[in-house]
Amino acid sequence: MPVSRRRRGRAATRAARSGNLPSSNRRKKTNKLYLAASVVIAVLVIASFAFASGIGGGRSGAAPDGNAEEYVEGVGTQHDILGRDHIDEGITADYGGIILPTSGDHWPIPAQCGFYEEPLSDERVVHNMEHGHIVVSYNLSLESDVSALRSALNNIGLNDVWGLARAYPEIPTGQVALSTWGVSDTFLGVDEDGMRRFFDAYAGNLGEERVPC
């Protein structure tokens, strides 16, 4: 006996209430869920790439650096470039009697960035300067002054990426000197503002190579 439209409609309603939908309807519902999930995943992936590119700073998402591409009048003193060749480890370079050289021949391996309470050879740290690092040389007799210098450098964000500090008894007692490729500056005692100006100008910019710490 033919089934009336009313009975078929009631049967469909009961099937919907019980969850026994036809397989074609279930597939449509599943496809919509997959589509929605795919859209959410795509949005999250795009957002993660945008966030990663935005946190790098500096040049095109690379390490952050200073704002000067060359020497800035009034921020340190500019020096002639003496060369940039590698010499064998342990060999003494000829810097022409210059204390605190800012360029010249150097050893093949630079120093690891950080704060050193012992001296590091000029031949070592000149390589750091070639990489765009700021080398902080200090001759401070009081431990409290050394601690103050360490604290001041910790307050300078670019120091984490481009800074290296070393004890340097060749300069007068009480002096702190900052050097990068072709430029240096000196301060009597710990001058956080002066050091920050130097970092803000030159960090990562003047070396022949740009290699963050």
Rosetta constraint file for C-alpha pairs under 8 A:
AtomPair CA 3 CA 7 HARMONIC 6.43 0.50
AtomPair CA 3 CA 8 HARMONIC 6.72 0.50
AtomPair CA 4 CA 8 HARMONIC 6.33 0.50
AtomPair CA 5 CA 9 HARMONIC 6.06 0.50
AtomPair CA 6 CA 10 HARMONIC 6.21 0.50
AtomPair CA 7 CA 11 HARMONIC 6.07 0.50
AtomPair CA 8 CA 12 HARMONIC 6.19 0.50
AtomPair CA 9 CA 13 HARMONIC 6.21 0.50
AtomPair CA 10 CA 14 HARMONIC 6.20 0.50
AtomPair CA 11 CA 15 HARMONIC 6.14 0.50
AtomPair CA 12 CA 16 HARMONIC 6.13 0.50
AtomPair CA 13 CA 17 HARMONIC 6.22 0.50
AtomPair CA 14 CA 18 HARMONIC 6.13 0.50
AtomPair CA 15 CA 19 HARMONIC 6.02 0.50
AtomPair CA 15 CA 20 HARMONIC 4.85 0.50
AtomPair CA 15 CA 21 HARMONIC 5.94 0.50
AtomPair CA 16 CA 20 HARMONIC 5.99 0.50
AtomPair CA 16 CA 21 HARMONIC 5.65 0.50
AtomPair CA 21 CA 25 HARMONIC 6.33 0.50
AtomPair CA 21 CA 26 HARMONIC 6.51 0.50
AtomPair CA 22 CA 26 HARMONIC 6.55 0.50
AtomPair CA 23 CA 27 HARMONIC 6.20 0.50
AtomPair CA 24 CA 28 HARMONIC 6.36 0.50
AtomPair CA 25 CA 29 HARMONIC 6.29 0.50
AtomPair CA 26 CA 30 HARMONIC 6.19 0.50
AtomPair CA 27 CA 31 HARMONIC 6.07 0.50
AtomPair CA 28 CA 32 HARMONIC 6.32 0.50
AtomPair CA 29 CA 33 HARMONIC 6.47 0.50
AtomPair CA 30 CA 34 HARMONIC 6.31 0.50
AtomPair CA 31 CA 35 HARMONIC 6.14 0.50
AtomPair CA 32 CA 36 HARMONIC 6.17 0.50
AtomPair CA 33 CA 37 HARMONIC 6.15 0.50
AtomPair CA 34 CA 38 HARMONIC 6.09 0.50
AtomPair CA 35 CA 39 HARMONIC 6.29 0.50
AtomPair CA 36 CA 40 HARMONIC 6.37 0.50
AtomPair CA 37 CA 41 HARMONIC 6.24 0.50
AtomPair CA 38 CA 42 HARMONIC 6.13 0.50
AtomPair CA 39 CA 43 HARMONIC 6.22 0.50
AtomPair CA 40 CA 44 HARMONIC 6.28 0.50
AtomPair CA 41 CA 45 HARMONIC 6.22 0.50
AtomPair CA 42 CA 46 HARMONIC 6.23 0.50
AtomPair CA 43 CA 47 HARMONIC 6.10 0.50
AtomPair CA 44 CA 48 HARMONIC 6.14 0.50
AtomPair CA 45 CA 49 HARMONIC 6.42 0.50
AtomPair CA 46 CA 50 HARMONIC 6.28 0.50
AtomPair CA 47 CA 51 HARMONIC 6.13 0.50
AtomPair CA 48 CA 52 HARMONIC 6.12 0.50
AtomPair CA 49 CA 53 HARMONIC 6.19 0.50
AtomPair CA 50 CA 54 HARMONIC 6.20 0.50
AtomPair CA 51 CA 55 HARMONIC 6.41 0.50
AtomPair CA 52 CA 56 HARMONIC 7.07 0.50
AtomPair CA 53 CA 60 HARMONIC 7.83 0.50
AtomPair CA 53 CA 61 HARMONIC 5.29 0.50
AtomPair CA 54 CA 61 HARMONIC 6.38 0.50
AtomPair CA 55 CA 61 HARMONIC 6.94 0.50
AtomPair CA 56 CA 60 HARMONIC 7.80 0.50
AtomPair CA 56 CA 61 HARMONIC 4.21 0.50
AtomPair CA 56 CA 62 HARMONIC 5.27 0.50
AtomPair CA 56 CA 63 HARMONIC 5.79 0.50
AtomPair CA 56 CA 64 HARMONIC 6.75 0.50
AtomPair CA 57 CA 61 HARMONIC 5.03 0.50
AtomPair CA 57 CA 62 HARMONIC 6.10 0.50
AtomPair CA 57 CA 63 HARMONIC 6.14 0.50
AtomPair CA 57 CA 64 HARMONIC 4.93 0.50
AtomPair CA 58 CA 62 HARMONIC 5.50 0.50
AtomPair CA 58 CA 63 HARMONIC 5.43 0.50
AtomPair CA 58 CA 64 HARMONIC 3.74 0.50
AtomPair CA 58 CA 65 HARMONIC 5.48 0.50
AtomPair CA 59 CA 63 HARMONIC 7.11 0.50
AtomPair CA 59 CA 64 HARMONIC 7.05 0.50
AtomPair CA 59 CA 65 HARMONIC 7.96 0.50
AtomPair CA 63 CA 161 HARMONIC 7.30 0.50
AtomPair CA 63 CA 212 HARMONIC 6.95 0.50
AtomPair CA 64 CA 158 HARMONIC 7.18 0.50
AtomPair CA 64 CA 161 HARMONIC 7.65 0.50
AtomPair CA 65 CA 158 HARMONIC 6.78 0.50
AtomPair CA 65 CA 200 HARMONIC 7.41 0.50
AtomPair CA 65 CA 202 HARMONIC 7.58 0.50
AtomPair CA 65 CA 203 HARMONIC 5.30 0.50
AtomPair CA 65 CA 204 HARMONIC 5.23 0.50
AtomPair CA 65 CA 205 HARMONIC 6.92 0.50
AtomPair CA 66 CA 158 HARMONIC 7.87 0.50
AtomPair CA 66 CA 199 HARMONIC 6.32 0.50
AtomPair CA 66 CA 200 HARMONIC 4.50 0.50
AtomPair CA 66 CA 201 HARMONIC 4.68 0.50
AtomPair CA 66 CA 202 HARMONIC 5.06 0.50
AtomPair CA 66 CA 203 HARMONIC 4.76 0.50
AtomPair CA 66 CA 204 HARMONIC 6.43 0.50
AtomPair CA 66 CA 205 HARMONIC 6.55 0.50
AtomPair CA 67 CA 200 HARMONIC 6.20 0.50
AtomPair CA 67 CA 201 HARMONIC 5.06 0.50
AtomPair CA 67 CA 202 HARMONIC 6.88 0.50
AtomPair CA 67 CA 205 HARMONIC 7.99 0.50
AtomPair CA 68 CA 72 HARMONIC 7.05 0.50
AtomPair CA 68 CA 200 HARMONIC 7.98 0.50
AtomPair CA 68 CA 201 HARMONIC 4.92 0.50
AtomPair CA 68 CA 202 HARMONIC 5.85 0.50
AtomPair CA 68 CA 205 HARMONIC 6.86 0.50
AtomPair CA 69 CA 202 HARMONIC 7.44 0.50
AtomPair CA 69 CA 205 HARMONIC 5.75 0.50
AtomPair CA 69 CA 206 HARMONIC 6.67 0.50
AtomPair CA 70 CA 202 HARMONIC 7.83 0.50
AtomPair CA 70 CA 205 HARMONIC 7.59 0.50
AtomPair CA 70 CA 206 HARMONIC 6.54 0.50
AtomPair CA 71 CA 75 HARMONIC 7.75 0.50
AtomPair CA 71 CA 78 HARMONIC 6.75 0.50
AtomPair CA 71 CA 183 HARMONIC 7.33 0.50
AtomPair CA 71 CA 202 HARMONIC 7.97 0.50
AtomPair CA 72 CA 76 HARMONIC 7.83 0.50
AtomPair CA 72 CA 201 HARMONIC 7.50 0.50
AtomPair CA 75 CA 185 HARMONIC 7.39 0.50
AtomPair CA 75 CA 197 HARMONIC 7.24 0.50
AtomPair CA 75 CA 198 HARMONIC 6.34 0.50
AtomPair CA 75 CA 201 HARMONIC 7.86 0.50
AtomPair CA 76 CA 183 HARMONIC 6.27 0.50
AtomPair CA 76 CA 184 HARMONIC 5.25 0.50
AtomPair CA 76 CA 185 HARMONIC 4.27 0.50
AtomPair CA 76 CA 186 HARMONIC 7.63 0.50
AtomPair CA 76 CA 198 HARMONIC 7.32 0.50
AtomPair CA 77 CA 183 HARMONIC 5.46 0.50
AtomPair CA 77 CA 184 HARMONIC 5.42 0.50
AtomPair CA 77 CA 185 HARMONIC 6.09 0.50
AtomPair CA 78 CA 182 HARMONIC 5.78 0.50
AtomPair CA 78 CA 183 HARMONIC 4.52 0.50
AtomPair CA 78 CA 184 HARMONIC 6.79 0.50
AtomPair CA 79 CA 102 HARMONIC 7.35 0.50
AtomPair CA 79 CA 182 HARMONIC 4.95 0.50
AtomPair CA 79 CA 183 HARMONIC 5.78 0.50
AtomPair CA 79 CA 184 HARMONIC 7.86 0.50
AtomPair CA 80 CA 182 HARMONIC 6.31 0.50
AtomPair CA 81 CA 102 HARMONIC 7.60 0.50
AtomPair CA 81 CA 103 HARMONIC 5.59 0.50
AtomPair CA 81 CA 104 HARMONIC 6.80 0.50
AtomPair CA 81 CA 181 HARMONIC 7.92 0.50
AtomPair CA 81 CA 182 HARMONIC 5.93 0.50
AtomPair CA 82 CA 95 HARMONIC 7.60 0.50
AtomPair CA 82 CA 103 HARMONIC 5.56 0.50
AtomPair CA 82 CA 104 HARMONIC 4.50 0.50
AtomPair CA 82 CA 105 HARMONIC 7.65 0.50
AtomPair CA 83 CA 103 HARMONIC 6.34 0.50
AtomPair CA 83 CA 104 HARMONIC 4.28 0.50
AtomPair CA 83 CA 105 HARMONIC 5.98 0.50
AtomPair CA 84 CA 103 HARMONIC 6.67 0.50
AtomPair CA 84 CA 104 HARMONIC 4.89 0.50
AtomPair CA 84 CA 105 HARMONIC 4.91 0.50
AtomPair CA 84 CA 106 HARMONIC 6.97 0.50
AtomPair CA 84 CA 130 HARMONIC 7.74 0.50
AtomPair CA 85 CA 104 HARMONIC 7.02 0.50
AtomPair CA 85 CA 105 HARMONIC 4.70 0.50
AtomPair CA 85 CA 106 HARMONIC 6.50 0.50
AtomPair CA 86 CA 105 HARMONIC 5.64 0.50
AtomPair CA 86 CA 106 HARMONIC 5.16 0.50
AtomPair CA 86 CA 107 HARMONIC 5.50 0.50
AtomPair CA 86 CA 108 HARMONIC 5.56 0.50
AtomPair CA 87 CA 91 HARMONIC 6.66 0.50
AtomPair CA 87 CA 93 HARMONIC 7.63 0.50
AtomPair CA 87 CA 105 HARMONIC 6.42 0.50
AtomPair CA 87 CA 106 HARMONIC 5.77 0.50
AtomPair CA 87 CA 107 HARMONIC 5.35 0.50
AtomPair CA 87 CA 108 HARMONIC 6.86 0.50
AtomPair CA 88 CA 107 HARMONIC 6.09 0.50
AtomPair CA 88 CA 108 HARMONIC 7.19 0.50
AtomPair CA 89 CA 107 HARMONIC 5.32 0.50
AtomPair CA 89 CA 108 HARMONIC 6.91 0.50
AtomPair CA 90 CA 107 HARMONIC 7.61 0.50
AtomPair CA 91 CA 107 HARMONIC 7.95 0.50
AtomPair CA 92 CA 123 HARMONIC 7.18 0.50
AtomPair CA 93 CA 104 HARMONIC 7.87 0.50
AtomPair CA 93 CA 105 HARMONIC 6.02 0.50
AtomPair CA 93 CA 106 HARMONIC 6.71 0.50
AtomPair CA 93 CA 123 HARMONIC 6.50 0.50
AtomPair CA 94 CA 105 HARMONIC 7.63 0.50
AtomPair CA 95 CA 101 HARMONIC 6.65 0.50
AtomPair CA 95 CA 104 HARMONIC 6.75 0.50
AtomPair CA 99 CA 170 HARMONIC 7.24 0.50
AtomPair CA 99 CA 171 HARMONIC 7.72 0.50
AtomPair CA 100 CA 122 HARMONIC 7.37 0.50
AtomPair CA 100 CA 179 HARMONIC 7.47 0.50
AtomPair CA 101 CA 122 HARMONIC 7.14 0.50
AtomPair CA 101 CA 126 HARMONIC 7.23 0.50
AtomPair CA 102 CA 126 HARMONIC 6.33 0.50
AtomPair CA 102 CA 129 HARMONIC 6.94 0.50
AtomPair CA 102 CA 179 HARMONIC 6.11 0.50
AtomPair CA 102 CA 180 HARMONIC 5.87 0.50
AtomPair CA 102 CA 181 HARMONIC 5.14 0.50
AtomPair CA 102 CA 182 HARMONIC 5.05 0.50
AtomPair CA 102 CA 183 HARMONIC 6.37 0.50
AtomPair CA 102 CA 184 HARMONIC 7.08 0.50
AtomPair CA 103 CA 126 HARMONIC 5.90 0.50
AtomPair CA 103 CA 129 HARMONIC 7.29 0.50
AtomPair CA 103 CA 130 HARMONIC 7.23 0.50
AtomPair CA 103 CA 181 HARMONIC 5.74 0.50
AtomPair CA 103 CA 182 HARMONIC 6.09 0.50
AtomPair CA 104 CA 126 HARMONIC 7.10 0.50
AtomPair CA 105 CA 123 HARMONIC 7.08 0.50
AtomPair CA 105 CA 126 HARMONIC 7.76 0.50
AtomPair CA 106 CA 122 HARMONIC 7.76 0.50
AtomPair CA 106 CA 123 HARMONIC 4.42 0.50
AtomPair CA 106 CA 124 HARMONIC 6.20 0.50
AtomPair CA 106 CA 125 HARMONIC 7.95 0.50
AtomPair CA 106 CA 126 HARMONIC 6.03 0.50
AtomPair CA 106 CA 127 HARMONIC 5.79 0.50
AtomPair CA 107 CA 123 HARMONIC 5.46 0.50
AtomPair CA 107 CA 124 HARMONIC 5.54 0.50
AtomPair CA 107 CA 127 HARMONIC 6.80 0.50
AtomPair CA 108 CA 124 HARMONIC 7.94 0.50
AtomPair CA 108 CA 127 HARMONIC 7.37 0.50
AtomPair CA 109 CA 124 HARMONIC 6.88 0.50
AtomPair CA 109 CA 127 HARMONIC 7.19 0.50
AtomPair CA 110 CA 124 HARMONIC 5.31 0.50
AtomPair CA 110 CA 125 HARMONIC 6.01 0.50
AtomPair CA 110 CA 126 HARMONIC 7.76 0.50
AtomPair CA 110 CA 127 HARMONIC 5.15 0.50
AtomPair CA 110 CA 128 HARMONIC 5.33 0.50
AtomPair CA 111 CA 124 HARMONIC 6.12 0.50
AtomPair CA 111 CA 125 HARMONIC 6.18 0.50
AtomPair CA 111 CA 127 HARMONIC 7.98 0.50
AtomPair CA 111 CA 128 HARMONIC 6.71 0.50
AtomPair CA 112 CA 164 HARMONIC 7.76 0.50
AtomPair CA 112 CA 213 HARMONIC 7.19 0.50
AtomPair CA 113 CA 162 HARMONIC 7.46 0.50
AtomPair CA 113 CA 163 HARMONIC 6.13 0.50
AtomPair CA 113 CA 164 HARMONIC 4.77 0.50
AtomPair CA 113 CA 165 HARMONIC 7.81 0.50
AtomPair CA 113 CA 213 HARMONIC 5.78 0.50
AtomPair CA 114 CA 163 HARMONIC 6.77 0.50
AtomPair CA 114 CA 164 HARMONIC 4.97 0.50
AtomPair CA 114 CA 165 HARMONIC 6.33 0.50
AtomPair CA 115 CA 150 HARMONIC 7.27 0.50
AtomPair CA 115 CA 164 HARMONIC 5.97 0.50
AtomPair CA 115 CA 165 HARMONIC 4.72 0.50
AtomPair CA 115 CA 166 HARMONIC 6.37 0.50
AtomPair CA 116 CA 164 HARMONIC 7.83 0.50
AtomPair CA 116 CA 165 HARMONIC 5.73 0.50
AtomPair CA 116 CA 166 HARMONIC 4.72 0.50
AtomPair CA 116 CA 167 HARMONIC 6.66 0.50
AtomPair CA 117 CA 166 HARMONIC 5.97 0.50
AtomPair CA 117 CA 167 HARMONIC 5.47 0.50
AtomPair CA 118 CA 166 HARMONIC 6.12 0.50
AtomPair CA 118 CA 167 HARMONIC 5.10 0.50
AtomPair CA 118 CA 168 HARMONIC 7.84 0.50
AtomPair CA 119 CA 166 HARMONIC 5.49 0.50
AtomPair CA 119 CA 167 HARMONIC 4.62 0.50
AtomPair CA 119 CA 168 HARMONIC 5.53 0.50
AtomPair CA 119 CA 169 HARMONIC 7.77 0.50
AtomPair CA 120 CA 124 HARMONIC 6.82 0.50
AtomPair CA 120 CA 125 HARMONIC 7.06 0.50
AtomPair CA 120 CA 166 HARMONIC 6.23 0.50
AtomPair CA 120 CA 167 HARMONIC 7.35 0.50
AtomPair CA 120 CA 168 HARMONIC 7.70 0.50
AtomPair CA 121 CA 125 HARMONIC 6.55 0.50
AtomPair CA 122 CA 126 HARMONIC 5.81 0.50
AtomPair CA 123 CA 127 HARMONIC 7.05 0.50
AtomPair CA 124 CA 128 HARMONIC 7.21 0.50
AtomPair CA 125 CA 129 HARMONIC 6.42 0.50
AtomPair CA 125 CA 135 HARMONIC 7.11 0.50
AtomPair CA 126 CA 130 HARMONIC 6.33 0.50
AtomPair CA 126 CA 181 HARMONIC 7.80 0.50
AtomPair CA 127 CA 131 HARMONIC 6.56 0.50
AtomPair CA 128 CA 132 HARMONIC 6.69 0.50
AtomPair CA 128 CA 133 HARMONIC 5.37 0.50
AtomPair CA 128 CA 134 HARMONIC 7.73 0.50
AtomPair CA 128 CA 135 HARMONIC 7.55 0.50
AtomPair CA 129 CA 133 HARMONIC 4.82 0.50
AtomPair CA 129 CA 134 HARMONIC 6.39 0.50
AtomPair CA 129 CA 135 HARMONIC 6.98 0.50
AtomPair CA 129 CA 179 HARMONIC 7.39 0.50
AtomPair CA 129 CA 180 HARMONIC 4.84 0.50
AtomPair CA 129 CA 181 HARMONIC 4.96 0.50
AtomPair CA 129 CA 207 HARMONIC 5.97 0.50
AtomPair CA 130 CA 180 HARMONIC 7.66 0.50
AtomPair CA 130 CA 181 HARMONIC 5.78 0.50
AtomPair CA 130 CA 206 HARMONIC 7.77 0.50
AtomPair CA 130 CA 207 HARMONIC 4.27 0.50
AtomPair CA 130 CA 208 HARMONIC 5.32 0.50
AtomPair CA 130 CA 209 HARMONIC 5.92 0.50
AtomPair CA 130 CA 210 HARMONIC 7.83 0.50
AtomPair CA 131 CA 204 HARMONIC 7.21 0.50
AtomPair CA 131 CA 207 HARMONIC 5.07 0.50
AtomPair CA 131 CA 208 HARMONIC 6.48 0.50
AtomPair CA 131 CA 209 HARMONIC 4.70 0.50
AtomPair CA 131 CA 210 HARMONIC 4.90 0.50
AtomPair CA 131 CA 211 HARMONIC 5.05 0.50
AtomPair CA 131 CA 212 HARMONIC 7.29 0.50
AtomPair CA 132 CA 162 HARMONIC 7.09 0.50
AtomPair CA 132 CA 180 HARMONIC 6.57 0.50
AtomPair CA 132 CA 181 HARMONIC 6.70 0.50
AtomPair CA 132 CA 202 HARMONIC 7.83 0.50
AtomPair CA 132 CA 203 HARMONIC 6.22 0.50
AtomPair CA 132 CA 204 HARMONIC 4.13 0.50
AtomPair CA 132 CA 205 HARMONIC 5.65 0.50
AtomPair CA 132 CA 206 HARMONIC 5.62 0.50
AtomPair CA 132 CA 207 HARMONIC 4.11 0.50
AtomPair CA 132 CA 208 HARMONIC 7.33 0.50
AtomPair CA 132 CA 209 HARMONIC 6.62 0.50
AtomPair CA 132 CA 210 HARMONIC 5.54 0.50
AtomPair CA 132 CA 211 HARMONIC 6.77 0.50
AtomPair CA 132 CA 212 HARMONIC 7.55 0.50
AtomPair CA 133 CA 162 HARMONIC 4.63 0.50
AtomPair CA 133 CA 163 HARMONIC 5.77 0.50
AtomPair CA 133 CA 164 HARMONIC 7.22 0.50
AtomPair CA 133 CA 180 HARMONIC 6.18 0.50
AtomPair CA 133 CA 203 HARMONIC 6.17 0.50
AtomPair CA 133 CA 204 HARMONIC 5.90 0.50
AtomPair CA 133 CA 207 HARMONIC 7.53 0.50
AtomPair CA 133 CA 212 HARMONIC 7.34 0.50
AtomPair CA 133 CA 213 HARMONIC 7.79 0.50
AtomPair CA 134 CA 159 HARMONIC 7.75 0.50
AtomPair CA 134 CA 162 HARMONIC 5.91 0.50
AtomPair CA 134 CA 163 HARMONIC 4.96 0.50
AtomPair CA 134 CA 164 HARMONIC 6.28 0.50
AtomPair CA 134 CA 178 HARMONIC 6.53 0.50
AtomPair CA 134 CA 179 HARMONIC 5.69 0.50
AtomPair CA 134 CA 180 HARMONIC 5.01 0.50
AtomPair CA 134 CA 199 HARMONIC 7.11 0.50
AtomPair CA 134 CA 202 HARMONIC 7.82 0.50
AtomPair CA 134 CA 203 HARMONIC 6.17 0.50
AtomPair CA 134 CA 204 HARMONIC 7.94 0.50
AtomPair CA 135 CA 163 HARMONIC 6.13 0.50
AtomPair CA 135 CA 164 HARMONIC 4.92 0.50
AtomPair CA 135 CA 165 HARMONIC 5.75 0.50
AtomPair CA 135 CA 166 HARMONIC 7.60 0.50
AtomPair CA 135 CA 178 HARMONIC 5.64 0.50
AtomPair CA 135 CA 179 HARMONIC 5.13 0.50
AtomPair CA 135 CA 180 HARMONIC 6.34 0.50
AtomPair CA 136 CA 163 HARMONIC 7.38 0.50
AtomPair CA 136 CA 164 HARMONIC 5.99 0.50
AtomPair CA 136 CA 165 HARMONIC 4.38 0.50
AtomPair CA 136 CA 166 HARMONIC 6.28 0.50
AtomPair CA 136 CA 176 HARMONIC 6.99 0.50
AtomPair CA 136 CA 177 HARMONIC 5.71 0.50
AtomPair CA 136 CA 178 HARMONIC 4.58 0.50
AtomPair CA 136 CA 179 HARMONIC 6.53 0.50
AtomPair CA 137 CA 165 HARMONIC 5.82 0.50
AtomPair CA 137 CA 166 HARMONIC 5.13 0.50
AtomPair CA 137 CA 167 HARMONIC 5.74 0.50
AtomPair CA 137 CA 168 HARMONIC 5.43 0.50
AtomPair CA 137 CA 176 HARMONIC 5.80 0.50
AtomPair CA 137 CA 177 HARMONIC 5.08 0.50
AtomPair CA 137 CA 178 HARMONIC 6.30 0.50
AtomPair CA 137 CA 179 HARMONIC 7.92 0.50
AtomPair CA 138 CA 165 HARMONIC 7.61 0.50
AtomPair CA 138 CA 166 HARMONIC 6.46 0.50
AtomPair CA 138 CA 167 HARMONIC 5.05 0.50
AtomPair CA 138 CA 168 HARMONIC 5.31 0.50
AtomPair CA 138 CA 169 HARMONIC 7.44 0.50
AtomPair CA 138 CA 171 HARMONIC 7.58 0.50
AtomPair CA 138 CA 174 HARMONIC 7.63 0.50
AtomPair CA 138 CA 175 HARMONIC 5.97 0.50
AtomPair CA 138 CA 176 HARMONIC 4.37 0.50
AtomPair CA 138 CA 177 HARMONIC 6.21 0.50
AtomPair CA 139 CA 167 HARMONIC 5.95 0.50
AtomPair CA 139 CA 168 HARMONIC 5.50 0.50
AtomPair CA 139 CA 169 HARMONIC 5.40 0.50
AtomPair CA 139 CA 170 HARMONIC 7.86 0.50
AtomPair CA 139 CA 171 HARMONIC 6.47 0.50
AtomPair CA 139 CA 172 HARMONIC 6.70 0.50
AtomPair CA 139 CA 173 HARMONIC 5.14 0.50
AtomPair CA 139 CA 174 HARMONIC 5.63 0.50
AtomPair CA 139 CA 175 HARMONIC 5.64 0.50
AtomPair CA 139 CA 176 HARMONIC 6.51 0.50
AtomPair CA 140 CA 145 HARMONIC 6.23 0.50
AtomPair CA 140 CA 146 HARMONIC 6.24 0.50
AtomPair CA 140 CA 173 HARMONIC 5.96 0.50
AtomPair CA 140 CA 174 HARMONIC 4.88 0.50
AtomPair CA 140 CA 175 HARMONIC 6.78 0.50
AtomPair CA 140 CA 176 HARMONIC 7.82 0.50
AtomPair CA 140 CA 189 HARMONIC 7.73 0.50
AtomPair CA 141 CA 145 HARMONIC 7.47 0.50
AtomPair CA 141 CA 146 HARMONIC 7.97 0.50
AtomPair CA 141 CA 173 HARMONIC 6.86 0.50
AtomPair CA 141 CA 174 HARMONIC 6.90 0.50
AtomPair CA 142 CA 146 HARMONIC 6.60 0.50
AtomPair CA 143 CA 147 HARMONIC 6.19 0.50
AtomPair CA 144 CA 148 HARMONIC 6.12 0.50
AtomPair CA 145 CA 149 HARMONIC 6.18 0.50
AtomPair CA 145 CA 189 HARMONIC 7.68 0.50
AtomPair CA 145 CA 190 HARMONIC 7.34 0.50
AtomPair CA 146 CA 150 HARMONIC 6.25 0.50
AtomPair CA 147 CA 151 HARMONIC 6.12 0.50
AtomPair CA 148 CA 152 HARMONIC 6.11 0.50
AtomPair CA 148 CA 190 HARMONIC 6.98 0.50
AtomPair CA 149 CA 153 HARMONIC 6.21 0.50
AtomPair CA 149 CA 190 HARMONIC 5.74 0.50
AtomPair CA 150 CA 154 HARMONIC 6.24 0.50
AtomPair CA 151 CA 155 HARMONIC 6.49 0.50
AtomPair CA 152 CA 156 HARMONIC 6.80 0.50
AtomPair CA 152 CA 190 HARMONIC 7.68 0.50
AtomPair CA 152 CA 192 HARMONIC 5.56 0.50
AtomPair CA 153 CA 157 HARMONIC 7.96 0.50
AtomPair CA 153 CA 159 HARMONIC 6.27 0.50
AtomPair CA 153 CA 192 HARMONIC 7.48 0.50
AtomPair CA 154 CA 159 HARMONIC 7.11 0.50
AtomPair CA 154 CA 160 HARMONIC 7.56 0.50
AtomPair CA 156 CA 160 HARMONIC 7.66 0.50
AtomPair CA 156 CA 196 HARMONIC 6.26 0.50
AtomPair CA 156 CA 199 HARMONIC 7.94 0.50
AtomPair CA 157 CA 161 HARMONIC 7.62 0.50
AtomPair CA 158 CA 162 HARMONIC 5.99 0.50
AtomPair CA 158 CA 163 HARMONIC 7.15 0.50
AtomPair CA 158 CA 199 HARMONIC 6.54 0.50
AtomPair CA 158 CA 200 HARMONIC 7.47 0.50
AtomPair CA 158 CA 203 HARMONIC 6.90 0.50
AtomPair CA 159 CA 163 HARMONIC 4.18 0.50
AtomPair CA 159 CA 164 HARMONIC 7.48 0.50
AtomPair CA 159 CA 199 HARMONIC 7.33 0.50
AtomPair CA 160 CA 213 HARMONIC 7.68 0.50
AtomPair CA 161 CA 212 HARMONIC 5.73 0.50
AtomPair CA 161 CA 213 HARMONIC 5.30 0.50
AtomPair CA 162 CA 203 HARMONIC 6.02 0.50
AtomPair CA 162 CA 204 HARMONIC 6.39 0.50
AtomPair CA 162 CA 212 HARMONIC 5.78 0.50
AtomPair CA 162 CA 213 HARMONIC 5.68 0.50
AtomPair CA 163 CA 213 HARMONIC 7.60 0.50
AtomPair CA 169 CA 173 HARMONIC 7.50 0.50
AtomPair CA 171 CA 175 HARMONIC 6.71 0.50
AtomPair CA 174 CA 188 HARMONIC 5.99 0.50
AtomPair CA 174 CA 189 HARMONIC 5.43 0.50
AtomPair CA 175 CA 186 HARMONIC 6.92 0.50
AtomPair CA 175 CA 187 HARMONIC 5.77 0.50
AtomPair CA 175 CA 188 HARMONIC 4.69 0.50
AtomPair CA 175 CA 189 HARMONIC 5.46 0.50
AtomPair CA 176 CA 186 HARMONIC 5.73 0.50
AtomPair CA 176 CA 187 HARMONIC 5.19 0.50
AtomPair CA 176 CA 188 HARMONIC 6.28 0.50
AtomPair CA 176 CA 189 HARMONIC 6.07 0.50
AtomPair CA 176 CA 190 HARMONIC 6.75 0.50
AtomPair CA 177 CA 184 HARMONIC 7.06 0.50
AtomPair CA 177 CA 185 HARMONIC 5.64 0.50
AtomPair CA 177 CA 186 HARMONIC 4.17 0.50
AtomPair CA 177 CA 187 HARMONIC 6.17 0.50
AtomPair CA 178 CA 184 HARMONIC 5.43 0.50
AtomPair CA 178 CA 185 HARMONIC 5.23 0.50
AtomPair CA 178 CA 186 HARMONIC 6.26 0.50
AtomPair CA 178 CA 195 HARMONIC 7.39 0.50
AtomPair CA 178 CA 198 HARMONIC 7.69 0.50
AtomPair CA 179 CA 183 HARMONIC 5.89 0.50
AtomPair CA 179 CA 184 HARMONIC 4.21 0.50
AtomPair CA 179 CA 185 HARMONIC 6.57 0.50
AtomPair CA 180 CA 184 HARMONIC 6.28 0.50
AtomPair CA 180 CA 202 HARMONIC 7.47 0.50
AtomPair CA 180 CA 203 HARMONIC 7.97 0.50
AtomPair CA 180 CA 206 HARMONIC 7.11 0.50
AtomPair CA 180 CA 207 HARMONIC 7.33 0.50
AtomPair CA 181 CA 206 HARMONIC 5.58 0.50
AtomPair CA 181 CA 207 HARMONIC 5.17 0.50
AtomPair CA 181 CA 208 HARMONIC 7.86 0.50
AtomPair CA 182 CA 206 HARMONIC 7.49 0.50
AtomPair CA 185 CA 198 HARMONIC 7.92 0.50
AtomPair CA 187 CA 191 HARMONIC 6.53 0.50
AtomPair CA 187 CA 194 HARMONIC 7.84 0.50
AtomPair CA 191 CA 195 HARMONIC 6.19 0.50
AtomPair CA 192 CA 196 HARMONIC 6.01 0.50
AtomPair CA 193 CA 197 HARMONIC 6.30 0.50
AtomPair CA 194 CA 198 HARMONIC 6.47 0.50
AtomPair CA 195 CA 199 HARMONIC 6.28 0.50
AtomPair CA 196 CA 200 HARMONIC 5.89 0.50
AtomPair CA 197 CA 201 HARMONIC 6.13 0.50
AtomPair CA 198 CA 202 HARMONIC 6.06 0.50
AtomPair CA 198 CA 203 HARMONIC 7.60 0.50
AtomPair CA 199 CA 203 HARMONIC 4.93 0.50
AtomPair CA 202 CA 206 HARMONIC 6.34 0.50
AtomPair CA 204 CA 210 HARMONIC 6.03 0.50
AtomPair CA 204 CA 211 HARMONIC 7.57 0.50
AtomPair CA 204 CA 212 HARMONIC 7.08 0.50
AtomPair CA 205 CA 210 HARMONIC 7.14 0.50
